[in-house]
Amino acid sequence: QQGLGRILLQQILDNLSEQGVARLLLEVRASNAAAIALYQCCDLQQDAIRKDYYETTEPGVHEDAYLFSCTLALQPS
C-alpha cells in the first residue's frame, strides 16, 4: 500500500497527457493532509485557497478548499 496512491496518480497524469489534456485542476479540503502531500509529491502546485468553501458537520463552521493544478507534458501523436 505504501506509495500506491502516488503510482496511481502518476498513471492518471500520464494517461491524461496521452489523451491530449494540457492541464489538470483539482480542489481538496484543507484538512486532507494525505491528499495534499500526495499532490505535492506528484508536482501539483497549490494555486489558491477558497476560504470557507466546504460545510462541516458543525453548524456555522466551514473549511477552506485548496486549489491545485499541474501542466501536463503533451505526448506526440
C-alpha positions as CSV (number, residue, x, y, z in Angstrom):
1,Q,0.0,0.0,0.0
2,Q,3.0,2.3,0.6
3,G,3.3,4.5,-2.5
4,L,0.2,3.1,-4.2
5,G,-1.5,6.5,-4.4
6,R,1.5,8.1,-6.0
7,I,1.7,5.3,-8.5
8,L,-2.0,5.6,-9.4
9,L,-1.9,9.4,-9.6
10,Q,1.1,9.3,-11.8
11,Q,-0.6,6.8,-14.1
12,I,-3.6,9.0,-14.3
13,L,-1.5,12.0,-15.2
14,D,0.3,10.0,-17.9
15,N,-3.0,8.8,-19.3
16,L,-4.4,12.3,-19.4
17,S,-1.3,13.6,-21.1
18,E,-1.5,10.9,-23.8
19,Q,-5.1,11.9,-24.4
20,G,-4.1,15.5,-25.1
21,V,-5.2,17.0,-21.8
22,A,-2.9,20.0,-21.2
23,R,-3.8,21.0,-17.6
24,L,-5.3,19.3,-14.5
25,L,-7.2,21.3,-11.9
26,L,-8.5,19.9,-8.6
27,E,-9.5,21.0,-5.2
28,V,-9.2,19.4,-1.8
29,R,-10.2,20.1,1.8
30,A,-7.5,21.9,3.8
31,S,-7.7,19.1,6.4
32,N,-6.9,16.3,3.9
33,A,-3.2,16.2,4.7
34,A,-2.6,12.9,3.0
35,A,-4.1,14.1,-0.3
36,I,-2.2,17.4,-0.1
37,A,1.1,15.5,0.5
38,L,0.3,13.2,-2.5
39,Y,-0.4,16.1,-4.8
40,Q,2.8,17.9,-3.8
41,C,4.8,14.7,-4.2
42,C,3.5,14.5,-7.8
43,D,4.5,18.1,-8.5
44,L,1.0,19.6,-8.4
45,Q,1.1,23.3,-7.4
46,Q,-1.2,24.9,-4.9
47,D,-2.6,27.9,-6.8
48,A,-5.3,29.4,-4.4
49,I,-7.4,28.9,-1.4
50,R,-11.2,29.2,-1.4
51,K,-12.0,30.4,2.1
52,D,-14.8,28.7,4.0
53,Y,-15.7,26.7,0.9
54,Y,-16.9,23.4,2.5
55,E,-19.6,23.0,5.1
56,T,-18.7,20.8,8.1
57,T,-20.8,18.8,10.5
58,E,-20.7,21.7,12.9
59,P,-23.4,24.4,12.3
60,G,-21.8,27.6,11.0
61,V,-18.3,26.1,10.7
62,H,-16.7,25.9,7.2
63,E,-13.5,24.6,5.9
64,D,-11.1,26.1,3.3
65,A,-10.6,24.4,-0.1
66,Y,-7.1,24.3,-1.6
67,L,-6.9,24.5,-5.4
68,F,-4.1,22.6,-7.1
69,S,-3.1,22.3,-10.7
70,C,-0.4,20.9,-13.0
71,T,0.5,21.4,-16.6
72,L,0.9,18.1,-18.4
73,A,3.6,17.3,-20.9
74,L,1.7,16.6,-24.1
75,Q,2.7,13.4,-25.8
76,P,3.3,13.5,-29.6
77,S,0.5,11.8,-31.5
